[in-house]
């Protein structure tokens, strides 16, 4: 049996908020979090996630075979690396890492949200990477990532750098890079790509913004090469300040294989948002956009909330929107709780009352969004270097039966 423990702190000020204890014994992993009494009494205090209210109780989590990430409660799991980062950490430190080790061996500077972890000597647990890679070194970091994907030999220092900056979210190659005080997520072209995925993600995020959706600043680097990089500004940072973040999966207290629904996100917004009406409308627009661009990645980890003070949260900017012309036309997150995962404009229209929208308003939003996408998607792709046969291969993601229904409303 191996026990781990760390003080949990927030932000650059390292304000103590509690203690995380973790046990790894054979195939079992489980954790226990308790708030610091001083944090509970602090006027600035807030619950790290809504189902962990500010009291002196213990908050337990336990992983199950196939779902070991549930060994950490959602807010801690949100801060841990996902598949790509885990593979890098295993390469750097060996197999058999616990969920606590995945969380704390990743670079403190790059973890999602504002959580930080402090050891018993009072030192921040930072991981082994010496520093976040710089934006000016992007080409070199790209080459390291490609070498790793292709199974080439790379130095221990390079794998530590890449592992520390790997960040969270998905299986595709990525790293955090710093440009002064600004942190960016660099998403690399994979050595295994058969389509211009990073170029299309940049184009789609720009198209989303043109449709009125809040998105992070995004741009394409190394655009003239065969291995362009999508750069997405981290929205959980404001200069050096770190902003608390939870995924929608954490907000809805989902574990295991429970996929959830948009109307469940609406219920969370109703109870916790600083501006429910604005977030209802924003979420509905994102649902419509997801259907119209055949987004394959609308699962609950790809929706999130930022803490805005006063025990309130707001929808984070949209991210990870990836059109998939060749995928089964289903949503990862169902439109209505207990309902189908069908990617359907008419079902979205039927659901509009749950978002506190009138049908006339929803129809107008759907049609206007469909018209903007129909008018702009080709030019959006062209601006990132996707044209000719490559653009035609993506046409089914934008030009399909659901788009025709939306245009006819």
ZIURHU-V696668 format. One record per pair of residues at least 24 apart in sequence whose C-alpha atoms are under 6 Angstrom apart, sorted by sequence separation. I is the first residue (numbers start at 1). J is the second residue. D is the distance in Angstrom with one decimal. If there is no record, write none. Layout:
i,j,d
I,J,D
I,J,D
This chain:
i,j,d
1,25,4.2
34,58,5.1
33,58,5.8
33,59,5.1
295,321,5.8
296,322,5.9
32,59,5.4
295,322,5.0
32,60,4.5
295,323,4.4
296,324,5.9
31,60,5.7
294,323,5.0
31,61,5.3
293,323,5.6
294,324,5.7
30,61,5.6
129,160,5.4
30,62,4.2
79,111,5.4
129,161,5.0
198,230,5.4
79,112,4.7
299,332,4.9
29,63,5.6
298,332,5.6
299,333,5.3
129,164,5.2
370,407,5.9
189,227,5.3
274,312,5.2
273,312,5.4
274,313,6.0
367,406,5.3
272,312,5.3
273,313,4.9
366,406,5.9
367,407,5.2
30,71,4.7
188,229,4.8
272,313,6.0
273,314,5.4
29,71,5.7
135,177,5.3
187,229,5.6
134,177,5.2
135,178,5.5
187,230,5.0
133,177,5.0
134,178,4.8
135,179,5.4
186,230,5.7
132,177,6.0
186,231,4.7
185,231,5.7
185,232,5.1
184,232,5.5
184,233,4.4
184,234,5.3
183,234,5.8
249,300,4.9
248,300,5.1
249,301,5.7
291,343,5.8
247,301,5.3
248,303,5.3
247,303,5.9
248,304,5.0
107,164,4.4
182,239,5.8
247,304,4.1
345,402,6.0
106,164,4.7
107,165,5.9
181,239,5.2
246,304,5.7
181,240,6.0
246,305,5.4
245,305,5.7
245,306,4.7
244,306,5.8
244,307,5.3
325,394,5.7
325,396,5.1
261,333,5.0
325,397,4.2
260,333,5.7
261,334,4.4
262,335,5.0
263,336,5.2
324,397,5.9
89,163,5.4
259,333,5.9
261,335,5.4
323,397,5.9
88,163,4.8
261,336,5.5
280,355,5.3
261,337,5.1
85,166,4.8
81,167,5.4
82,168,4.9
81,168,4.0
82,169,5.0
83,170,5.7
84,171,4.5
82,170,5.6
83,171,4.7
216,317,6.0
215,317,4.6
11,114,5.0
214,317,5.0
215,318,5.0
294,397,5.1
10,114,5.5
293,397,5.5
10,115,5.0
293,398,5.0
9,115,6.0
10,116,5.8
9,116,5.0
8,116,5.8
8,117,4.9
7,117,5.7
6,117,5.9
7,118,5.0
292,403,5.7
6,118,5.6
6,119,5.2
201,322,5.6
113,236,5.6
114,242,4.8
114,243,5.2
113,243,5.5
114,244,4.6
113,244,4.6
113,245,4.6
211,369,5.9
75,246,5.7
74,250,4.6
203,380,5.3
203,381,5.6
199,384,5.7
67,256,5.7
11,242,5.3
46,311,5.6
